[in-house]
Amino acid sequence: MNTINNILRIDASARKTDSITRSLADEAINHFAELGAVNIVTRDVAQGLPFVDEEWIGANFTPDDARTDAQRAKLSLSNQLVDELVAADTIIIATPIYNFSVPASLKAWVDMVARVHRTFHYTDQGPVGLLENKCVIVFVASGGTNVGSAIDFATPYLKFVLGFMGITNVQIIAADAMSSDAEQKRKSASEAIKALQN
């Protein structure tokens, strides 16, 4: 009996059409579906997420049994996003590089899911991630930034913050510096997708 691969797909490109990262994510979803049963949850963060504000911080650091109804409402979307992340076996993050880093919408998602007692906790030795046995595939596209170069602040950030939450199995598939040799770089990304295992 095949197990179901629960996939959380996160799209961060502001482009709804002609998006390289959305196209790569589509390919990956189709690839995993060919390998076995999948359950897909899609979160298009480019549609907009709220930013952390004073009320959110207050609610987040109030013990759950002491929260007011207003505080619970304030955290409801964050709780939903965390639940989606916790339930996933595979997380696909499809993001462009904007001005050398991740889009603000993706950073907003990170701020909503990096939750003490939910995705990490503190010990005497420091913070420890609570999300284990998950893999992340990050599809990254850029116009002029080479992934892994000194001016790429997107992929190191994502690797660090995911690791902070306990996810250390992170694979980067890049279609980067597309302003030169775009066709070959797109082809290489597609070949990398074909090698992915369920």
LUMKOLDO-645198 format. One record per residue (C-alpha): x, y, z; chain. Coordinates in nm, 3 decimals. Each point is the difference from the previous one (the first is absolute). Layout:
<sites>
{site {X,Y,Z},'A'}
...
</sites>
This chain:
<sites>
{site {0.000,0.000,0.000},'A'}
{site {0.149,0.331,-0.109},'A'}
{site {0.031,0.277,0.252},'A'}
{site {-0.126,0.344,-0.092},'A'}
{site {0.257,0.276,-0.045},'A'}
{site {-0.153,0.307,0.161},'A'}
{site {0.140,0.294,-0.193},'A'}
{site {-0.019,0.363,0.105},'A'}
{site {0.062,0.228,-0.296},'A'}
{site {0.091,0.361,0.070},'A'}
{site {0.005,0.247,-0.289},'A'}
{site {0.164,0.337,0.054},'A'}
{site {0.032,0.142,-0.350},'A'}
{site {-0.199,0.316,-0.063},'A'}
{site {-0.050,-0.126,-0.355},'A'}
{site {-0.306,-0.217,-0.046},'A'}
{site {0.091,-0.067,-0.365},'A'}
{site {0.343,-0.053,-0.155},'A'}
{site {0.148,-0.079,0.341},'A'}
{site {0.300,-0.230,-0.021},'A'}
{site {-0.031,-0.117,0.359},'A'}
{site {-0.372,-0.072,-0.029},'A'}
{site {0.071,-0.198,-0.316},'A'}
{site {0.273,-0.201,0.173},'A'}
{site {-0.230,-0.069,0.294},'A'}
{site {-0.265,-0.125,-0.243},'A'}
{site {0.255,-0.238,-0.149},'A'}
{site {0.098,-0.127,0.343},'A'}
{site {-0.360,-0.061,0.103},'A'}
{site {-0.062,-0.198,-0.319},'A'}
{site {0.322,-0.195,0.057},'A'}
{site {-0.094,-0.097,0.356},'A'}
{site {-0.351,-0.095,-0.115},'A'}
{site {0.156,-0.242,-0.248},'A'}
{site {0.206,-0.157,0.281},'A'}
{site {-0.297,-0.067,0.227},'A'}
{site {-0.300,0.135,0.185},'A'}
{site {0.023,0.365,0.098},'A'}
{site {-0.210,0.243,0.198},'A'}
{site {0.066,0.360,-0.099},'A'}
{site {-0.056,0.311,0.210},'A'}
{site {0.082,0.323,-0.184},'A'}
{site {0.078,0.325,0.176},'A'}
{site {0.049,0.296,-0.234},'A'}
{site {0.168,0.247,0.233},'A'}
{site {0.029,0.252,-0.282},'A'}
{site {-0.371,0.068,0.047},'A'}
{site {0.099,0.167,0.323},'A'}
{site {0.052,-0.090,0.364},'A'}
{site {-0.022,0.233,0.298},'A'}
{site {0.321,0.123,0.154},'A'}
{site {0.082,-0.058,0.365},'A'}
{site {-0.121,0.292,0.212},'A'}
{site {-0.017,0.087,0.369},'A'}
{site {-0.331,-0.180,0.058},'A'}
{site {0.130,-0.314,-0.171},'A'}
{site {0.315,-0.003,0.212},'A'}
{site {-0.206,0.045,0.316},'A'}
{site {-0.229,-0.285,-0.094},'A'}
{site {0.287,-0.227,-0.099},'A'}
{site {0.178,0.038,0.333},'A'}
{site {-0.314,-0.038,0.209},'A'}
{site {-0.048,-0.358,0.126},'A'}
{site {-0.269,-0.176,-0.201},'A'}
{site {-0.233,-0.050,0.296},'A'}
{site {0.022,0.370,0.086},'A'}
{site {-0.070,0.142,-0.345},'A'}
{site {-0.305,0.212,-0.060},'A'}
{site {-0.239,-0.066,-0.286},'A'}
{site {0.154,0.294,-0.183},'A'}
{site {0.349,-0.145,0.044},'A'}
{site {-0.114,-0.338,-0.126},'A'}
{site {-0.150,0.166,-0.304},'A'}
{site {0.323,0.190,-0.056},'A'}
{site {0.195,-0.327,-0.012},'A'}
{site {-0.255,-0.200,-0.199},'A'}
{site {0.170,0.040,-0.338},'A'}
{site {0.342,-0.065,0.150},'A'}
{site {-0.133,-0.317,0.162},'A'}
{site {-0.142,-0.113,-0.333},'A'}
{site {0.334,0.060,-0.174},'A'}
{site {0.185,-0.189,0.272},'A'}
{site {-0.246,-0.289,-0.023},'A'}
{site {0.058,-0.019,-0.377},'A'}
{site {0.375,-0.013,0.055},'A'}
{site {-0.018,-0.259,0.278},'A'}
{site {-0.223,-0.227,-0.209},'A'}
{site {0.229,0.005,-0.304},'A'}
{site {0.250,-0.270,-0.090},'A'}
{site {0.142,0.199,-0.290},'A'}
{site {0.007,0.378,-0.025},'A'}
{site {0.046,0.166,-0.337},'A'}
{site {0.100,0.365,0.019},'A'}
{site {-0.009,0.178,-0.334},'A'}
{site {0.157,0.341,0.029},'A'}
{site {0.173,0.259,-0.212},'A'}
{site {0.288,0.204,0.131},'A'}
{site {-0.104,0.363,0.036},'A'}
{site {0.279,0.246,0.070},'A'}
{site {0.234,-0.279,0.113},'A'}
{site {-0.241,-0.154,0.253},'A'}
{site {-0.342,-0.162,0.034},'A'}
{site {-0.322,0.189,-0.077},'A'}
{site {-0.162,0.178,0.295},'A'}
{site {-0.297,-0.236,-0.032},'A'}
{site {0.220,-0.303,0.067},'A'}
{site {0.166,0.172,0.295},'A'}
{site {-0.349,0.068,0.137},'A'}
{site {-0.076,-0.373,-0.025},'A'}
{site {0.319,-0.084,0.190},'A'}
{site {-0.095,0.247,0.273},'A'}
{site {-0.340,-0.167,0.029},'A'}
{site {0.136,-0.356,0.031},'A'}
{site {0.314,0.052,0.210},'A'}
{site {-0.193,-0.043,0.325},'A'}
{site {0.142,-0.089,0.338},'A'}
{site {-0.158,-0.322,0.138},'A'}
{site {-0.139,-0.074,-0.347},'A'}
{site {0.297,-0.025,-0.238},'A'}
{site {0.287,0.050,0.244},'A'}
{site {0.061,0.024,0.373},'A'}
{site {0.269,0.127,0.231},'A'}
{site {0.227,-0.221,0.209},'A'}
{site {0.293,0.071,0.229},'A'}
{site {0.220,-0.056,-0.304},'A'}
{site {-0.197,0.238,-0.219},'A'}
{site {-0.287,-0.029,-0.250},'A'}
{site {-0.087,-0.342,-0.144},'A'}
{site {-0.216,-0.059,-0.306},'A'}
{site {-0.310,-0.216,0.036},'A'}
{site {-0.059,-0.087,-0.366},'A'}
{site {0.176,-0.322,-0.094},'A'}
{site {-0.018,-0.260,-0.275},'A'}
{site {-0.099,0.252,-0.263},'A'}
{site {0.168,0.097,-0.323},'A'}
{site {-0.010,0.335,-0.172},'A'}
{site {0.057,0.070,-0.367},'A'}
{site {0.063,0.365,-0.076},'A'}
{site {-0.043,0.115,-0.358},'A'}
{site {0.184,0.327,-0.049},'A'}
{site {0.004,0.226,-0.303},'A'}
{site {0.190,0.321,-0.053},'A'}
{site {0.088,0.239,-0.275},'A'}
{site {0.359,0.081,0.090},'A'}
{site {0.078,-0.154,0.339},'A'}
{site {0.193,-0.326,0.001},'A'}
{site {-0.130,-0.232,0.270},'A'}
{site {0.275,-0.069,0.252},'A'}
{site {0.191,0.314,-0.085},'A'}
{site {0.093,0.277,0.242},'A'}
{site {-0.306,0.202,-0.104},'A'}
{site {-0.249,-0.283,0.053},'A'}
{site {-0.161,0.066,0.336},'A'}
{site {-0.314,-0.201,-0.084},'A'}
{site {0.111,-0.362,0.009},'A'}
{site {0.230,0.026,0.307},'A'}
{site {-0.285,0.168,0.189},'A'}
{site {-0.249,-0.269,-0.095},'A'}
{site {0.241,-0.280,0.091},'A'}
{site {0.072,0.159,0.336},'A'}
{site {-0.358,0.077,0.101},'A'}
{site {-0.124,-0.342,-0.111},'A'}
{site {0.282,-0.162,0.196},'A'}
{site {-0.092,0.216,0.298},'A'}
{site {-0.341,-0.166,-0.010},'A'}
{site {0.160,-0.344,-0.029},'A'}
{site {-0.012,-0.053,-0.378},'A'}
{site {0.350,-0.080,-0.120},'A'}
{site {-0.080,-0.193,-0.318},'A'}
{site {-0.012,0.296,-0.237},'A'}
{site {0.070,-0.025,-0.372},'A'}
{site {0.046,0.307,-0.217},'A'}
{site {-0.091,-0.023,-0.368},'A'}
{site {0.093,0.320,-0.175},'A'}
{site {-0.083,0.168,-0.326},'A'}
{site {0.223,0.290,0.087},'A'}
{site {0.161,0.288,-0.188},'A'}
{site {-0.258,-0.054,-0.275},'A'}
{site {0.115,0.313,-0.179},'A'}
{site {0.267,-0.222,-0.156},'A'}
{site {-0.052,-0.348,-0.150},'A'}
{site {-0.356,-0.023,0.133},'A'}
{site {-0.097,-0.300,-0.212},'A'}
{site {0.281,-0.221,0.131},'A'}
{site {-0.059,0.100,0.362},'A'}
{site {-0.370,-0.073,-0.029},'A'}
{site {0.081,-0.337,-0.154},'A'}
{site {0.245,-0.084,0.279},'A'}
{site {-0.266,0.076,0.261},'A'}
{site {-0.245,-0.231,-0.175},'A'}
{site {0.260,-0.277,-0.005},'A'}
{site {0.052,0.043,0.374},'A'}
{site {-0.374,-0.043,0.055},'A'}
{site {0.003,-0.333,-0.184},'A'}
{site {0.260,-0.127,0.249},'A'}
{site {-0.213,0.080,0.307},'A'}
{site {-0.109,-0.297,0.209},'A'}
{site {-0.331,-0.034,0.185},'A'}
</sites>
